[in-house]
Amino acid sequence: FLLIIDNKKLSKVLNILNRKLKRLSLELNQDKTSIIDLESSFEYLGYVIKKDKISVRRTSIESQIKKIAYHFKHKTPVIDESDIVNRKNKKVFIEDLNELITGAISEDKRYGWLFYYSQITDTKLLYILDRIVEKFFMRSDFFNRQVHPDRKSYVKAYYLMCQPDVKTNNYFHNYANYDTKSKQIEYLIARNLIDPETANDLNAEEIKIKFVENREKKLKNLERDVHKNKS
């Protein structure tokens, strides 16, 4: 836990803390206890806290950039002769990229890098991340070296997530929107997770199971690097 106190009260607060912990048969681990002046920066749960700014640990920023790079390197479809196929593939690619950027909402819970670090004040970092995403687009032949108009922004998502309607805001991918068998089938077919020719042979429960399995896998992936880099 983190305490921010006036330096003049430090001794008194530590005494109170030690007494309360002792009642619980606990004590401070001195090897893991640090007393830091707020003039200096320090890390806490993946955040980097400075006197005038709250930012993100470098390793967590790098992990987020690697995810974006991996998506462009391994998830960009091969250019097809059919414009219809290319449009469909671009749509899926952009949807999944946007989920990496903004995070996702499922069963009223929020997932993803930006949702976890929603307390930052270092908005300059978000502009840098948006610029990095743009550079990946401008190196992509599949996107004609142009930024796709449906690409979402770290900066815009950051300001929108502070609004009271965040859980219903369409800017964020919400898995609650796939509330019918047909919508779940469309989602699964677009990502080649079921055969379109036999999809209708599956009943609603079978489709739901496949959809939920994919949803949980994607949400786990969104959270993995956040928790790995926050300790």
MDAnalysis code that builds the backbone (N, CA, C; Angstrom):
import MDAnalysis as mda
import numpy as np

u = mda.Universe.empty(693, n_residues=231, atom_resindex=np.repeat(np.arange(231), 3), trajectory=True)
u.add_TopologyAttr("name", ["N", "CA", "C"] * 231)
u.add_TopologyAttr("resid", np.arange(1, 232))
u.add_TopologyAttr("resname", ["PHE", "LEU", "LEU", "ILE", "ILE", "ASP", "ASN", "LYS", "LYS", "LEU", "SER", "LYS", "VAL", "LEU", "ASN", "ILE", "LEU", "ASN", "ARG", "LYS", "LEU", "LYS", "ARG", "LEU", "SER", "LEU", "GLU", "LEU", "ASN", "GLN", "ASP", "LYS", "THR", "SER", "ILE", "ILE", "ASP", "LEU", "GLU", "SER", "SER", "PHE", "GLU", "TYR", "LEU", "GLY", "TYR", "VAL", "ILE", "LYS", "LYS", "ASP", "LYS", "ILE", "SER", "VAL", "ARG", "ARG", "THR", "SER", "ILE", "GLU", "SER", "GLN", "ILE", "LYS", "LYS", "ILE", "ALA", "TYR", "HIS", "PHE", "LYS", "HIS", "LYS", "THR", "PRO", "VAL", "ILE", "ASP", "GLU", "SER", "ASP", "ILE", "VAL", "ASN", "ARG", "LYS", "ASN", "LYS", "LYS", "VAL", "PHE", "ILE", "GLU", "ASP", "LEU", "ASN", "GLU", "LEU", "ILE", "THR", "GLY", "ALA", "ILE", "SER", "GLU", "ASP", "LYS", "ARG", "TYR", "GLY", "TRP", "LEU", "PHE", "TYR", "TYR", "SER", "GLN", "ILE", "THR", "ASP", "THR", "LYS", "LEU", "LEU", "TYR", "ILE", "LEU", "ASP", "ARG", "ILE", "VAL", "GLU", "LYS", "PHE", "PHE", "MET", "ARG", "SER", "ASP", "PHE", "PHE", "ASN", "ARG", "GLN", "VAL", "HIS", "PRO", "ASP", "ARG", "LYS", "SER", "TYR", "VAL", "LYS", "ALA", "TYR", "TYR", "LEU", "MET", "CYS", "GLN", "PRO", "ASP", "VAL", "LYS", "THR", "ASN", "ASN", "TYR", "PHE", "HIS", "ASN", "TYR", "ALA", "ASN", "TYR", "ASP", "THR", "LYS", "SER", "LYS", "GLN", "ILE", "GLU", "TYR", "LEU", "ILE", "ALA", "ARG", "ASN", "LEU", "ILE", "ASP", "PRO", "GLU", "THR", "ALA", "ASN", "ASP", "LEU", "ASN", "ALA", "GLU", "GLU", "ILE", "LYS", "ILE", "LYS", "PHE", "VAL", "GLU", "ASN", "ARG", "GLU", "LYS", "LYS", "LEU", "LYS", "ASN", "LEU", "GLU", "ARG", "ASP", "VAL", "HIS", "LYS", "ASN", "LYS", "SER"])
u.atoms.positions = np.array([
    [0.838, -1.197, 0.000],
    [0.000, 0.000, 0.000],
    [0.870, 1.243, 0.000],
    [0.232, 2.337, -0.308],
    [0.948, 3.594, -0.495],
    [0.358, 4.661, 0.425],
    [1.226, 5.318, 1.184],
    [0.808, 6.429, 2.033],
    [1.523, 7.691, 1.578],
    [0.781, 8.758, 1.424],
    [1.379, 10.053, 1.086],
    [1.052, 11.001, 2.236],
    [2.085, 11.423, 2.958],
    [1.865, 12.202, 4.174],
    [2.878, 13.340, 4.275],
    [2.556, 14.265, 5.135],
    [3.473, 15.354, 5.468],
    [4.677, 14.757, 6.209],
    [5.867, 15.165, 5.808],
    [7.090, 14.617, 6.398],
    [7.134, 14.805, 7.912],
    [6.532, 15.871, 8.415],
    [6.541, 16.144, 9.850],
    [5.734, 15.102, 10.629],
    [4.811, 14.432, 9.941],
    [3.953, 13.444, 10.614],
    [4.438, 12.009, 10.394],
    [5.573, 11.857, 9.737],
    [6.059, 10.533, 9.358],
    [6.200, 9.609, 10.556],
    [6.901, 10.045, 11.585],
    [7.155, 9.196, 12.750],
    [5.856, 8.780, 13.428],
    [4.941, 9.731, 13.579],
    [3.657, 9.439, 14.220],
    [2.853, 8.423, 13.419],
    [2.806, 8.613, 12.107],
    [2.029, 7.710, 11.254],
    [2.623, 6.303, 11.260],
    [3.947, 6.191, 11.227],
    [4.585, 4.873, 11.264],
    [4.280, 4.147, 12.570],
    [4.270, 4.882, 13.674],
    [3.936, 4.270, 14.958],
    [2.503, 3.741, 14.977],
    [1.592, 4.544, 14.460],
    [0.188, 4.125, 14.384],
    [0.055, 2.891, 13.493],
    [0.722, 2.928, 12.362],
    [0.658, 1.816, 11.413],
    [1.186, 0.528, 12.044],
    [2.321, 0.628, 12.709],
    [2.911, -0.560, 13.332],
    [2.015, -1.132, 14.426],
    [1.369, -0.260, 15.184],
    [0.465, -0.732, 16.241],
    [-0.727, -1.478, 15.653],
    [-1.299, -0.907, 14.597],
    [-2.463, -1.542, 13.975],
    [-2.098, -2.879, 13.334],
    [-0.931, -2.944, 12.710],
    [-0.493, -4.200, 12.105],
    [-0.222, -5.259, 13.178],
    [0.327, -4.825, 14.303],
    [0.643, -5.755, 15.387],
    [-0.619, -6.421, 15.915],
    [-1.718, -5.668, 15.949],
    [-2.991, -6.249, 16.397],
    [-3.452, -7.383, 15.483],
    [-3.007, -7.337, 14.248],
    [-3.356, -8.372, 13.267],
    [-2.265, -9.441, 13.159],
    [-1.321, -9.391, 14.108],
    [-0.168, -10.306, 14.105],
    [0.661, -10.150, 12.838],
    [0.782, -8.904, 12.380],
    [1.570, -8.591, 11.191],
    [2.616, -7.546, 11.537],
    [3.601, -7.409, 10.678],
    [4.587, -6.350, 10.843],
    [5.109, -5.922, 9.485],
    [5.630, -4.708, 9.392],
    [6.191, -4.218, 8.139],
    [7.443, -5.007, 7.782],
    [7.543, -5.390, 6.520],
    [8.769, -5.994, 6.023],
    [9.715, -4.856, 5.670],
    [10.734, -4.680, 6.475],
    [11.622, -3.542, 6.291],
    [12.363, -3.577, 4.956],
    [12.590, -4.797, 4.428],
    [13.279, -4.918, 3.138],
    [12.405, -4.450, 1.981],
    [11.091, -4.398, 2.210],
    [10.167, -3.996, 1.152],
    [9.463, -2.674, 1.467],
    [9.954, -1.996, 2.469],
    [9.372, -0.715, 2.859],
    [10.310, 0.408, 2.444],
    [9.785, 1.346, 1.703],
    [10.601, 2.473, 1.246],
    [9.968, 3.782, 1.672],
    [10.804, 4.707, 2.119],
    [10.340, 6.056, 2.431],
    [11.007, 6.987, 1.424],
    [10.183, 7.600, 0.582],
    [10.691, 8.369, -0.554],
    [10.132, 9.778, -0.520],
    [10.978, 10.733, -0.763],
    [10.538, 12.120, -0.872],
    [9.827, 12.306, -2.211],
    [8.705, 13.003, -2.205],
    [7.941, 13.189, -3.442],
    [8.662, 14.050, -4.472],
    [9.777, 14.638, -4.081],
    [10.583, 15.337, -5.084],
    [11.190, 14.346, -6.067],
    [11.321, 13.093, -5.625],
    [11.867, 12.036, -6.488],
    [10.715, 11.251, -7.107],
    [10.978, 10.575, -8.203],
    [9.963, 9.715, -8.815],
    [10.066, 8.323, -8.209],
    [8.947, 7.593, -8.226],
    [8.968, 6.214, -7.751],
    [7.908, 5.419, -8.505],
    [8.047, 4.088, -8.476],
    [7.120, 3.201, -9.183],
    [6.170, 2.550, -8.195],
    [4.924, 2.384, -8.650],
    [3.909, 1.759, -7.804],
    [2.871, 1.100, -8.701],
    [2.794, -0.232, -8.626],
    [1.823, -1.010, -9.406],
    [1.866, -0.660, -10.894],
    [3.061, -0.501, -11.415],
    [3.219, -0.227, -12.845],
    [3.206, 1.242, -13.207],
    [2.765, 2.097, -12.276],
    [2.792, 3.536, -12.495],
    [4.165, 4.098, -12.130],
    [4.521, 5.194, -12.771],
    [5.681, 5.981, -12.359],
    [5.133, 7.309, -11.856],
    [5.296, 7.552, -10.558],
    [4.702, 8.728, -9.929],
    [5.785, 9.766, -9.680],
    [5.577, 10.939, -10.241],
    [6.496, 12.060, -10.056],
    [5.739, 13.199, -9.389],
    [6.466, 14.217, -8.991],
    [5.846, 15.336, -8.299],
    [4.756, 15.989, -9.141],
    [5.009, 16.102, -10.433],
    [4.082, 16.835, -11.292],
    [3.408, 15.964, -12.349],
    [3.607, 14.629, -12.280],
    [3.085, 13.798, -13.367],
    [2.965, 12.345, -12.924],
    [1.937, 11.670, -13.414],
    [1.789, 10.227, -13.216],
    [1.876, 9.576, -14.588],
    [2.858, 8.696, -14.761],
    [3.065, 8.047, -16.049],
    [3.066, 6.532, -15.865],
    [3.675, 5.816, -16.796],
    [3.647, 4.355, -16.827],
    [5.073, 3.818, -16.893],
    [5.283, 2.705, -16.224],
    [6.596, 2.071, -16.247],
    [7.015, 1.738, -17.679],
    [8.295, 1.939, -17.966],
    [8.810, 1.745, -19.320],
    [8.531, 0.338, -19.853],
    [8.710, -0.691, -19.017],
    [8.503, -2.063, -19.497],
    [7.059, -2.293, -19.932],
    [6.113, -1.632, -19.256],
    [4.710, -1.787, -19.634],
    [4.407, -1.057, -20.938],
    [5.036, 0.104, -21.132],
    [4.878, 0.827, -22.405],
    [5.430, -0.019, -23.548],
    [6.605, -0.594, -23.328],
    [7.238, -1.423, -24.360],
    [6.385, -2.643, -24.690],
    [5.768, -3.250, -23.683],
    [4.899, -4.408, -23.926],
    [3.697, -4.038, -24.779],
    [3.140, -2.851, -24.526],
    [1.997, -2.401, -25.317],
    [2.407, -2.165, -26.769],
    [3.567, -1.556, -26.970],
    [4.051, -1.317, -28.336],
    [4.313, -2.637, -29.044],
    [4.869, -3.622, -28.322],
    [5.134, -4.939, -28.916],
    [3.847, -5.622, -29.350],
    [2.780, -5.435, -28.576],
    [1.488, -6.013, -28.964],
    [0.983, -5.416, -30.277],
    [1.111, -4.103, -30.395],
    [0.692, -3.444, -31.625],
    [1.554, -3.920, -32.793],
    [2.872, -3.999, -32.572],
    [3.788, -4.449, -33.625],
    [3.468, -5.881, -34.045],
    [3.186, -6.738, -33.069],
    [2.840, -8.134, -33.366],
    [1.567, -8.200, -34.209],
    [0.607, -7.359, -33.873],
    [-0.659, -7.361, -34.610],
    [-0.427, -7.005, -36.082],
    [0.384, -5.992, -36.326],
    [0.652, -5.598, -37.713],
    [1.500, -6.643, -38.436],
    [2.415, -7.273, -37.734],
    [3.324, -8.228, -38.384],
    [2.656, -9.568, -38.657],
    [1.831, -10.028, -37.712],
    [1.302, -11.388, -37.813],
    [-0.201, -11.463, -38.103],
    [-0.909, -10.373, -37.942],
    [-2.351, -10.408, -38.152],
    [-2.801, -9.674, -39.418],
    [-1.872, -8.958, -40.056],
    [-2.243, -8.278, -41.299],
    [-2.514, -9.312, -42.379],
    [-3.696, -9.302, -42.985],
    [-4.033, -10.313, -43.993],
    [-3.209, -10.151, -45.279],
    [-3.140, -11.220, -46.020],
    [-2.529, -11.165, -47.346],
    [-3.514, -10.474, -48.294],
    [-2.997, -9.630, -49.155],
    [-3.857, -8.918, -50.107],
    [-4.527, -9.920, -51.038],
    [-5.857, -9.845, -51.133],
    [-6.641, -10.764, -51.952],
    [-7.051, -10.088, -53.255],
    [-7.339, -10.896, -54.246],
    [-7.786, -10.345, -55.528],
    [-9.166, -9.729, -55.414],
    [-9.939, -10.183, -54.450],
    [-11.305, -9.689, -54.269],
    [-11.326, -8.478, -53.334],
    [-11.909, -7.393, -53.796],
    [-12.053, -6.207, -52.954],
    [-12.976, -6.470, -51.771],
    [-13.963, -7.334, -51.976],
    [-14.899, -7.665, -50.896],
    [-14.163, -8.367, -49.758],
    [-13.303, -9.313, -50.114],
    [-12.520, -10.037, -49.105],
    [-11.578, -9.084, -48.388],
    [-10.935, -8.204, -49.137],
    [-10.018, -7.243, -48.522],
    [-10.740, -6.323, -47.546],
    [-11.938, -5.880, -47.921],
    [-12.705, -4.999, -47.030],
    [-13.093, -5.734, -45.751],
    [-13.498, -7.005, -45.903],
    [-13.873, -7.796, -44.733],
    [-12.667, -8.002, -43.823],
    [-11.525, -8.330, -44.413],
    [-10.315, -8.561, -43.621],
    [-9.829, -7.284, -42.928],
    [-9.954, -6.170, -43.615],
    [-9.567, -4.895, -42.999],
    [-10.465, -4.584, -41.816],
    [-11.748, -4.852, -41.962],
    [-12.703, -4.573, -40.892],
    [-12.337, -5.358, -39.629],
    [-12.039, -6.642, -39.785],
    [-11.688, -7.481, -38.639],
    [-10.367, -7.039, -38.030],
    [-9.381, -6.753, -38.886],
    [-8.078, -6.309, -38.406],
    [-8.211, -5.028, -37.573],
    [-8.989, -4.072, -38.081],
    [-9.164, -2.798, -37.392],
    [-9.919, -2.995, -36.077],
    [-10.944, -3.835, -36.079],
    [-11.701, -4.088, -34.850],
    [-10.793, -4.647, -33.760],
    [-9.951, -5.609, -34.124],
    [-9.066, -6.229, -33.136],
    [-7.934, -5.279, -32.721],
    [-7.461, -4.456, -33.648],
    [-6.455, -3.453, -33.311],
    [-7.048, -2.435, -32.339],
    [-8.253, -1.983, -32.616],
    [-8.897, -1.001, -31.744],
    [-9.091, -1.546, -30.334],
    [-9.347, -2.848, -30.238],
    [-9.501, -3.446, -28.913],
    [-8.185, -3.399, -28.139],
    [-7.060, -3.580, -28.838],
    [-5.752, -3.457, -28.184],
    [-5.517, -2.026, -27.692],
    [-6.002, -1.061, -28.457],
    [-5.782, 0.349, -28.116],
    [-6.696, 0.795, -26.978],
    [-7.987, 0.576, -27.118],
    [-8.950, 1.119, -26.154],
    [-9.273, 0.176, -25.012],
    [-8.976, -1.118, -25.195],
    [-9.444, -2.100, -24.235],
    [-10.856, -2.541, -24.597],
    [-11.457, -3.334, -23.725],
    [-12.786, -3.866, -24.010],
    [-13.612, -3.917, -22.729],
    [-14.919, -4.043, -22.921],
    [-15.853, -4.151, -21.799],
    [-16.617, -5.458, -21.940],
    [-16.707, -6.182, -20.828],
    [-17.453, -7.445, -20.836],
    [-18.093, -7.640, -19.471],
    [-19.394, -7.870, -19.479],
    [-20.149, -8.072, -18.245],
    [-19.872, -6.948, -17.239],
    [-19.881, -5.732, -17.742],
    [-19.702, -4.508, -16.942],
    [-18.305, -4.359, -16.346],
    [-17.366, -5.203, -16.768],
    [-15.982, -5.056, -16.323],
    [-15.138, -4.508, -17.471],
    [-14.118, -3.718, -17.115],
    [-13.259, -3.094, -18.115],
    [-11.898, -3.788, -18.157],
    [-11.419, -4.043, -19.362],
    [-10.184, -4.783, -19.555],
    [-9.242, -4.005, -20.465],
    [-7.945, -4.173, -20.230],
    [-6.982, -3.612, -21.168],
    [-6.014, -2.639, -20.542],
    [-4.977, -2.341, -21.313],
    [-3.865, -1.511, -20.873],
    [-4.320, -0.101, -20.488],
    [-5.093, 0.519, -21.328],
    [-5.483, 1.909, -21.087],
    [-6.454, 2.031, -19.919],
    [-7.373, 1.071, -19.782],
    [-8.280, 1.106, -18.641],
    [-7.501, 0.963, -17.333],
    [-6.493, 0.079, -17.324],
    [-5.713, -0.099, -16.102],
    [-4.966, 1.186, -15.740],
    [-4.394, 1.841, -16.751],
    [-3.599, 3.043, -16.498],
    [-4.417, 4.329, -16.679],
    [-5.679, 4.245, -16.365],
    [-6.570, 5.401, -16.574],
    [-6.255, 6.572, -15.639],
    [-5.433, 6.339, -14.597],
    [-5.121, 7.407, -13.646],
    [-3.923, 8.252, -14.065],
    [-3.316, 7.961, -15.200],
    [-2.142, 8.726, -15.620],
    [-2.534, 10.171, -15.943],
    [-1.558, 11.052, -15.797],
    [-1.731, 12.441, -16.239],
    [-0.772, 12.755, -17.387],
    [0.049, 11.790, -17.741],
    [1.052, 11.960, -18.792],
    [0.411, 11.736, -20.171],
    [-0.397, 12.702, -20.607],
    [-1.084, 12.539, -21.889],
    [-0.121, 12.589, -23.079],
    [1.063, 13.171, -22.878],
    [2.057, 13.185, -23.950],
    [2.378, 11.760, -24.399],
    [2.427, 10.832, -23.443],
    [2.689, 9.429, -23.757],
    [1.639, 8.878, -24.719],
    [0.390, 9.260, -24.521],
    [-0.697, 8.755, -25.367],
    [-0.581, 9.283, -26.793],
    [-0.174, 10.528, -26.943],
    [0.061, 11.073, -28.278],
    [1.199, 10.329, -28.975],
    [2.221, 9.957, -28.211],
    [3.346, 9.200, -28.775],
    [2.871, 7.828, -29.259],
    [2.038, 7.153, -28.453],
    [1.519, 5.841, -28.844],
    [0.652, 5.938, -30.093],
    [-0.175, 6.978, -30.169],
    [-0.990, 7.171, -31.378],
    [-0.103, 7.357, -32.607],
    [0.980, 8.090, -32.442],
    [1.896, 8.324, -33.559],
    [2.588, 7.028, -33.977],
    [2.902, 6.178, -33.024],
    [3.523, 4.884, -33.338],
    [2.564, 4.021, -34.160],
    [1.294, 4.005, -33.768],
    [0.296, 3.243, -34.530],
    [0.199, 3.773, -35.955],
    [0.196, 5.080, -36.107],
    [0.139, 5.687, -37.443],
    [1.332, 5.265, -38.295],
    [2.506, 5.177, -37.690],
    [3.703, 4.785, -38.439],
    [3.593, 3.350, -38.939],
    [2.985, 2.474, -38.136],
    [2.782, 1.098, -38.593],
    [1.868, 1.067, -39.821],
    [0.816, 1.886, -39.800],
    [-0.065, 1.958, -40.962],
    [0.699, 2.447, -42.193],
    [1.532, 3.436, -42.011],
    [2.225, 4.047, -43.140],
    [3.342, 3.160, -43.705],
    [3.615, 2.052, -43.018],
    [4.557, 1.070, -43.548],
    [3.854, -0.154, -44.128],
    [2.523, -0.150, -44.081],
    [1.754, -1.323, -44.481],
    [1.229, -1.209, -45.911],
    [1.639, -2.135, -46.764],
    [1.122, -2.180, -48.145],
    [-0.359, -2.532, -48.155],
    [-0.789, -3.358, -47.201],
    [-2.188, -3.776, -47.152],
    [-3.112, -2.575, -46.980],
    [-2.636, -1.563, -46.265],
    [-3.433, -0.352, -46.040],
    [-2.971, 0.801, -46.931],
    [-2.264, 0.456, -48.010],
    [-1.782, 1.455, -48.975],
    [-0.983, 2.568, -48.311],
    [-0.297, 2.186, -47.227],
    [0.553, 3.123, -46.483],
    [-0.217, 4.362, -46.018],
    [-1.477, 4.123, -45.652],
    [-2.324, 5.210, -45.144],
    [-2.992, 4.774, -43.842],
    [-3.203, 5.724, -42.970],
    [-3.878, 5.425, -41.710],
    [-5.362, 5.181, -41.981],
    [-5.868, 4.051, -41.505],
    [-7.271, 3.716, -41.746],
    [-8.177, 4.665, -40.956],
    [-9.237, 5.179, -41.578],
    [-10.104, 6.164, -40.890],
    [-10.821, 5.617, -39.664],
    [-10.965, 4.289, -39.560],
    [-11.668, 3.705, -38.412],
    [-10.732, 3.346, -37.263],
    [-9.448, 3.656, -37.430],
    [-8.495, 3.378, -36.351],
    [-8.818, 4.273, -35.166],
    [-8.832, 3.702, -33.970],
    [-9.160, 4.482, -32.785],
    [-7.898, 5.007, -32.106],
    [-8.082, 5.933, -31.196],
    [-6.985, 6.714, -30.641],
    [-6.855, 6.516, -29.130],
    [-5.615, 6.366, -28.667],
    [-5.355, 6.315, -27.233],
    [-5.832, 7.597, -26.559],
    [-5.561, 8.722, -27.198],
    [-5.902, 10.012, -26.604],
    [-7.414, 10.158, -26.436],
    [-8.167, 9.891, -27.493],
    [-9.622, 10.035, -27.412],
    [-10.212, 9.043, -26.408],
    [-9.718, 7.799, -26.430],
    [-10.225, 6.792, -25.496],
    [-9.970, 7.208, -24.051],
    [-8.809, 7.791, -23.796],
    [-8.443, 8.230, -22.451],
    [-9.446, 9.256, -21.920],
    [-9.821, 10.217, -22.753],
    [-10.760, 11.243, -22.298],
    [-12.194, 10.705, -22.211],
    [-12.548, 9.771, -23.103],
    [-13.895, 9.216, -23.073],
    [-14.105, 8.286, -21.884],
    [-13.045, 7.586, -21.454],
    [-13.226, 6.618, -20.377],
    [-13.514, 7.289, -19.030],
    [-13.331, 8.580, -18.972],
    [-13.648, 9.320, -17.748],
    [-15.116, 9.739, -17.692],
    [-15.853, 9.500, -18.774],
    [-17.259, 9.897, -18.831],
    [-18.146, 8.850, -18.159],
    [-19.270, 9.255, -17.605],
    [-20.147, 8.300, -16.898],
    [-20.762, 7.235, -17.795],
    [-20.818, 7.483, -19.118],
    [-21.447, 6.519, -20.022],
    [-20.427, 5.593, -20.671],
    [-19.252, 5.437, -20.048],
    [-18.178, 4.677, -20.689],
    [-18.603, 3.252, -21.037],
    [-19.417, 2.624, -20.203],
    [-19.786, 1.222, -20.433],
    [-20.782, 1.051, -21.573],
    [-21.372, 2.141, -22.006],
    [-22.298, 2.070, -23.142],
    [-21.796, 2.860, -24.338],
    [-20.617, 3.434, -24.216],
    [-20.060, 4.232, -25.304],
    [-19.535, 3.311, -26.401],
    [-19.995, 3.492, -27.621],
    [-19.619, 2.619, -28.724],
    [-18.152, 2.725, -29.124],
    [-17.436, 3.680, -28.551],
    [-16.014, 3.800, -28.877],
    [-15.225, 2.612, -28.324],
    [-15.791, 1.947, -27.320],
    [-15.131, 0.803, -26.693],
    [-15.826, -0.493, -27.095],
    [-15.032, -1.503, -27.408],
    [-15.581, -2.796, -27.821],
    [-16.281, -3.442, -26.629],
    [-17.583, -3.644, -26.746],
    [-18.367, -4.211, -25.660],
    [-18.939, -5.553, -26.109],
    [-18.529, -6.618, -25.439],
    [-18.965, -7.957, -25.829],
    [-20.440, -8.199, -25.538],
    [-21.060, -7.312, -24.773],
    [-22.495, -7.442, -24.525],
    [-23.311, -7.194, -25.793],
    [-22.683, -6.560, -26.791],
    [-23.400, -6.265, -28.038],
    [-23.673, -7.530, -28.855],
    [-22.925, -8.611, -28.570],
    [-23.148, -9.864, -29.296],
    [-24.169, -10.691, -28.527],
    [-25.400, -10.214, -28.524],
    [-26.426, -10.798, -27.664],
    [-27.381, -11.732, -28.392],
    [-27.083, -12.042, -29.644],
    [-27.917, -12.991, -30.386],
    [-27.028, -14.017, -31.065],
    [-27.633, -15.126, -31.424],
    [-26.894, -16.190, -32.119],
    [-26.322, -15.679, -33.432],
    [-27.088, -14.894, -34.169],
    [-26.640, -14.425, -35.483],
    [-25.429, -13.501, -35.357],
    [-25.420, -12.642, -34.335],
    [-24.282, -11.733, -34.139],
    [-23.035, -12.506, -33.733],
    [-23.213, -13.526, -32.914],
    [-22.084, -14.352, -32.497],
    [-21.531, -15.148, -33.676],
    [-22.412, -15.657, -34.521],
    [-21.985, -16.387, -35.717],
    [-21.193, -15.463, -36.635],
    [-21.696, -14.259, -36.855],
    [-21.015, -13.296, -37.718],
    [-19.602, -12.997, -37.189],
    [-19.500, -12.814, -35.878],
    [-18.199, -12.535, -35.251],
    [-17.242, -13.709, -35.454],
    [-17.711, -14.917, -35.218],
    [-16.861, -16.109, -35.304],
    [-16.438, -16.411, -36.745],
    [-17.357, -16.241, -37.681],
    [-17.040, -16.492, -39.087],
    [-16.004, -15.488, -39.585],
    [-16.168, -14.228, -39.209],
    [-15.242, -13.181, -39.664],
    [-13.810, -13.482, -39.239],
    [-13.649, -14.180, -38.115],
    [-12.311, -14.499, -37.600],
    [-11.903, -15.934, -37.878],
    [-12.652, -16.568, -38.797],
    [-12.347, -17.944, -39.239],
    [-12.338, -18.930, -38.077],
    [-13.240, -18.710, -37.123],
    [-13.306, -19.593, -35.959],
    [-14.355, -20.688, -36.117],
    [-15.233, -20.535, -37.086],
    [-16.176, -21.595, -37.437],
    [-16.358, -21.598, -38.949],
    [-16.785, -22.723, -39.473],
    [-17.006, -22.875, -40.907],
    [-18.346, -22.232, -41.279],
    [-18.348, -21.264, -42.185],
    [-19.616, -20.596, -42.532],
    [-20.648, -21.542, -43.125],
    [-20.187, -22.621, -43.748],
    [-21.128, -23.550, -44.387],
    [-21.857, -24.422, -43.374],
    [-21.275, -24.612, -42.208],
    [-21.910, -25.475, -41.198],
    [-22.329, -24.697, -39.950],
    [-22.135, -23.388, -39.961],
    [-22.427, -22.581, -38.771],
    [-23.877, -22.711, -38.328],
    [-24.790, -22.711, -39.287],
    [-26.210, -22.767, -38.939],
    [-26.650, -24.140, -38.446],
    [-25.784, -25.131, -38.601],
    [-26.098, -26.464, -38.078],
    [-25.881, -26.535, -36.569],
    [-25.124, -25.570, -36.033],
    [-24.869, -25.532, -34.597],
    [-26.020, -24.831, -33.888],
    [-26.387, -25.350, -32.715],
    [-27.462, -24.687, -31.976],
    [-26.927, -23.478, -31.214],
    [-27.822, -22.710, -30.624],
    [-27.442, -21.459, -29.964],
    [-26.440, -21.689, -28.841],
    [-26.592, -22.785, -28.097],
    [-25.684, -23.051, -26.980],
    [-24.278, -23.382, -27.480],
    [-24.191, -24.136, -28.565],
    [-22.881, -24.477, -29.124],
    [-22.160, -23.223, -29.647],
    [-22.915, -22.356, -30.287],
    [-22.340, -21.099, -30.783],
    [-21.874, -20.245, -29.611],
    [-22.705, -20.165, -28.572],
    [-22.367, -19.342, -27.405],
    [-21.086, -19.841, -26.742],
    [-20.926, -21.159, -26.638],
    [-19.726, -21.731, -26.020],
    [-18.482, -21.327, -26.791],
    [-18.537, -21.421, -28.109],
    [-17.392, -21.041, -28.943],
    [-17.108, -19.539, -28.821],
    [-18.176, -18.762, -28.791],
    [-18.003, -17.309, -28.670],
    [-17.374, -16.946, -27.326],
    [-17.879, -17.525, -26.257],
    [-17.367, -17.222, -24.910],
    [-15.914, -17.667, -24.772],
    [-15.575, -18.821, -25.343],
    [-14.185, -19.292, -25.293],
    [-13.249, -18.281, -25.949],
    [-13.669, -17.762, -27.109],
    [-12.836, -16.774, -27.801],
    [-12.780, -15.465, -27.024],
    [-13.922, -15.048, -26.493],
    [-13.967, -13.795, -25.716],
    [-13.033, -13.869, -24.521],
    [-13.099, -14.958, -23.768],
    [-12.265, -15.086, -22.572],
    [-10.780, -15.139, -22.925],
    [-10.466, -15.770, -24.036],
    [-9.067, -15.824, -24.488],
    [-8.553, -14.424, -24.814],
    [-9.386, -13.626, -25.489],
    [-8.971, -12.269, -25.866],
    [-8.869, -11.362, -24.640],
    [-9.798, -11.495, -23.710],
    [-9.748, -10.670, -22.503],
    [-8.531, -11.029, -21.654],
    [-8.220, -12.304, -21.590],
    [-7.037, -12.739, -20.843],
    [-5.776, -12.173, -21.470],
    [-5.759, -12.134, -22.788],
    [-4.601, -11.580, -23.493],
    [-4.470, -10.077, -23.233],
    [-5.591, -9.379, -23.157],
    [-5.563, -7.944, -22.860],
    [-4.975, -7.672, -21.479],
    [-5.256, -8.556, -20.537],
    [-4.837, -8.341, -19.157],
    [-3.432, -8.866, -18.861],
    [-2.953, -9.841, -19.660],
    [-1.714, -10.540, -19.329],
    [-0.532, -9.599, -19.125],
    [-0.258, -8.753, -20.105],
    [0.911, -7.885, -20.014],
    [0.736, -6.795, -18.967],
    [-0.500, -6.380, -18.722],
    [-0.739, -5.369, -17.693],
    [-0.287, -5.900, -16.338],
    [-0.743, -7.106, -15.982],
    [-0.435, -7.657, -14.667],
    [1.005, -8.114, -14.571],
    [1.575, -8.518, -15.698],
    [2.982, -8.952, -15.688],
    [3.910, -7.774, -15.405],
    [3.511, -6.592, -15.827],
    [4.420, -5.424, -15.730],
    [4.049, -4.430, -14.642],
    [3.074, -4.773, -13.801],
    [2.670, -3.784, -12.785],
    [3.342, -4.026, -11.442],
    [3.893, -5.222, -11.219],
    [4.426, -5.530, -9.887],
    [5.762, -4.854, -9.646],
])
